[in-house]
Amino acid sequence: MRFPRTIRLDQTDLQVFDQAAQPGEWAVSGSFAFADAGPGDLVGKRRVAFRSAFLGTGSFGWSTFVSVADITPEEYDGVVQSLAAHFVEHYGAPSVAAALPVARDEAAYAASLAEEHRVNMLLGVERDMEADGIHERFRVFEPPREEQHARIWDIQPDDESL
């Protein structure tokens, strides 16, 4: 099974988010963190996270990009348990047992984002808040193909006729 994993390409995440995810955390979309927000609530660093970040499931910090990685069943179950506990601690779910179905749905959605892409493919998210709710668009960043680069030098055999 494939799943998104946080990646830090530079130090930007440390500056633009209130809390940046650690590199290598399993990640989910994280839109649920903004479910109770109105457009006026999304300012500053929270707005940046809303517009373009995934939520790490270890630190519950934000990451601009994720890479697709293989996840073991045990790691996947750990993501689900971590999400369920987070829902109890931060969103008022009555118990972990009550939060598990929602956590499973969130993890399944994250896995569906990664399943069709190869390992190490980078993904980004763009979110908008509209009258009917939050809308997400996911971007895939393909590495450039080698043949797309211009060759700036070449090895030529010695010309012994000179």
N, C-alpha and C positions, 0 to 999 in steps of 0.2 A: 504494500500500500504506500502511496505517496502522500506527503503532507508538507505544508509550508513551514519553513524554518527561518527565523530572523537572521539578517545579515547586516553588517555595518560596513559600508564602502568607504566612509570617511567619518569625521567627527561631528557632522551636521546634526545627527539625531540627538546628540548630547546637548546641543544648543537650542534646538527648536521645540523640543518636547519637555513637559514638566518632568516626566520620567521616561528615559530611553530604555528599551529592552536590551538585554545582554545579547551579544551575538550567539547564535546557535540555539536559541529557545524555540520550541514549537510555537506556532502562531496561528491565530484565528483572525477572521475579519475584524471583529471587535465593534461592529456597529451598535451592538446592544448597549455599549457604554454611553451612547448618545440618544437612546430611545426617549428619554424624558426631557431632552433639550429642545428649546425653541431657537429660531434663528438669532435672537438677541443674546442667547446664552453662549454662543460659540464665538468667543473672542480670543485673541492672543494665541498662546500655545495650545489651548484646547481646540481652537479652530483649525490650527495646522494639523493636529492629530485627526480631527474629524475629516478633513479634506483628503488626507493622503497617507494614512498609516494603518499598519496591522498591529494587533495586540499580542505581545508575547505571553505565553501561559506559565512562565516561571516567575518573572518579576512583575508581570502585568504592566510593563512599560511598552512604549510604542516604537515601531520600526518602520522606516519609509519603504524598505524593500524586504521581500522574503525570497528565498531560493527553494526550489522544489527538492525534497529529500525523501529517501525511503525511511519509513517509520515501522518499528516492530509492533506487534499487537500489545505488548506490555507497555511500550511507550505511549501508544494511542490511548490505552486505558488510563495511564497516568495523566494525560491531557484532560480526559473526561473528568476524572476525579478532581483535578486541580480547578477546572472550571466550575464544577459543582460547589466546591468549598468557597470559591470566590463569590459565587452567586449568594451564598449564605452570608458571608462576611460583609459584602459591599452592596448587595441589592435587596436584602431582606427576605431571601427565600427561607421558608420555615425550617428546612432541614436539608442535609446533603441528599437524602433519598428523594425528597420532593424536587430538588434541583437537577437530579441526574438526567431525566428525559430532555430537559432544555440543553444541558451540557452536551449530551449525545448528539442532539440536532446541530448545535454549533460546531462540534468537531466533525460531523459528517459533511457539513457545508464546506468547511475548510479543506477537508480531504478531496471533495469534489472539484475544488479550484485547482488542485495540484495533479489530479489523476491523469489528465491527458497530456501532461508536459513531461519532458525528460528531466532527469536529475540535474541539478545545478541551474536550471532555467530561472531567471529572475522574474518576479511578478511585482506589480505595483497596483495601487487602488486609487480611485478617484470617487469621492462621495459628494452628493448634493442633497440638500433638504428641500423637498417640494411639498405641496399641500397634502399629498397622499402618503407622505413618509420619506424615509431615507432611500436614495437610489445609489447603487454602487456600480462602477464600471472597473473591470480589471484589465490591466495591460500586461502584455508579455514582452519581455525584452530579449530578442534573439541576438546572440553574439554575431558579429559580422563574419561573413564567409571570407575565407582567405582570398578567393579569387576576386573579391570586390576591391581589394587594395591594389593600388598602382605599384608596380615593381619599380624601385628607384635605382637598382643596380643589378647586375647580372655577371656571372663568371663566364668569361670567354676563353676558349682554348688558346694556347700560345700559337701565334702564327709564325711558323718556322721559316716562311718564305721571305721575311723581312731582313 
